[in-house]
């Protein structure tokens, strides 16, 4: 198995502020996946929820790359007190998933698109198939079609954004990872997209410098197409599953020409998460809020060299 090819795919996964908080070690026919504590966000991600979601997304990319090379995969999620940074082991072997292998061409095409989307709605069949992608990985997509859920999500997102702006530790952390020219990690200014006219939280405003705050303003869709990715339970292992479900959905959307971005502010504030959950459903643990639509091409964000994420044998 081509180790470099697997790692090149894994590091293309999304992560909060593109911190890429992962490392990998090959042991025979398995890949050990580790968290990188030097790239965590203690102010903006105090529970480490988004960290584990990011690791789960990287695991899914690794599985896709393995399938494209003729190998199946099985994930064992771990809580190992002897090795606290080890979060999962991916065992390679067996027959590959054809549907998973079919996602491989879209690994490098997936983007976080922070530009305005067209008013065109996603076809119902596409929505159903995106939900199936989430369910395969142990999560669901809850489409925010009712006015009440849309209203609560908007209120919670606005409250979270205001709290973020008032938190000096969060702002300082964001300055470390967002803005300017970036060679191997973080979110460069070129990937921030346009600023939203008005107060409707359609995309996340990440600007942390005066220059980035002066970006051009654009008119975004009035009725964004949003869905909550939810799980039945909570905790690091569920977050890893949610990350795999998230990346499965994002890659399938990319394959269908659908643009996506994340609107996770409320998810990152524990006191606001109940506002975006559905108390009448068994899937009550929101792990991500995804915006879908049809948008213009956007540039990629940088990635770390393979040598930096590989733990030597």
C-alpha positions, 0 to 999 in steps of 0.5 A, a space after each residue: 500500500 502506498 503510504 504517501 498516497 494514503 497520507 496525501 488523502 488524509 491531510 485533505 480533510 477539513 479541520 477547524 481553522 485548518 489546523 490539521 491536528 493529526 499524525 499517523 503511524 504505520 504498523 504492518 497493515 494498520 494505520 494508527 491515528 494520533 491527535 497533535 496537541 500542539 495544534 489544538 484550540 483550547 480557547 475556541 474548542 475547549 471540549 475538543 469536540 471539533 478536534 475529534 470531528 477533524 480527526 474523523 474526517 481525516 480517517 474517512 479520507 484515508 479509508 477512501 484512498 485505501 478503497 481506491 487502491 483496492 483495499 477495504 478498511 475497518 476502524 477501531 476507535 480507542 480510549 487508551 490510557 497508555 497512549 492518550 494521543 492515539 484515537 483510532 486504528 485503521 485496519 487495512 484489508 479485505 474487499 474495498 467499497 466501490 462507492 467509497 472508492 468512487 469518492 477518491 477523485 473528489 478528495 482534492 476538489 472538496 472546498 469550504 466555500 464562503 462565497 454566495 450561493 445561487 438561489 437554486 434548491 437542491 433536488 430532493 433526491 440529492 438531499 436523501 442521498 446525502 442523508 444516507 451517506 451520514 447514516 452509513 457512518 452512524 449519524 443523520 442529516 436533519 434538514 432545517 426546513 421548518 421556520 422554528 428550527 431556522 429561527 433558533 439556529 439563526 439566534 444561536 449562531 448570532 449569539 455564538 458569534 457575538 460571544 466569540 468576538 467578545 472573548 479575547 482568548 478566542 480572538 487571539 487564537 484566531 489571529 494565530 491561524 487566520 488571515 494573511 498568506 499561509 504556506 502549509 496550514 491555517 486559513 489564508 485571506 484568499 479563502 475567507 470569501 466575501 463579507 455578508 451584507 446584513 446580519 443573517 448568519 449565512 457563512 462564518 466570519 473568520 476575519 481577525 485582522 483589520 485588513 481582512 475585515 475590509 473585504 468586499 461585501 456581497 449579497 448572500 442567499 436569503 434562505 440558506 439550505 442548512 442541515 444539522 449533522 447529528 448523532 445519538 450520543 456524545 463523547 470522543 468516539 461519537 465525535 470521530 464517527 461524526 467526522 467520518 459522516 461529515 466528510 462522507 457527506 462533503 465528498 458526496 456533495 462535491 461529487 454532485 457539484 454541490 458547494 458546502 461550508 460549515 456554520 458551527 459557531 453554536 455547536 462550539 458553545 455547549 450552552 447553545 447546542 440545545 437550541 439547534 437540536 431537535 428534542 423530539 428526535 432520538 438524534 439529539 446531539 448536533 455535531 456540525 451545521 452544514 450549508 449547501 448550495 451551488 457556488 463559484 469555484 474557490 481556491 484550496 487552503 494549504 496543507 502540511 507536508 507529509 513528512 510533518 504528519 508521519 510518525 516514523 516506524 
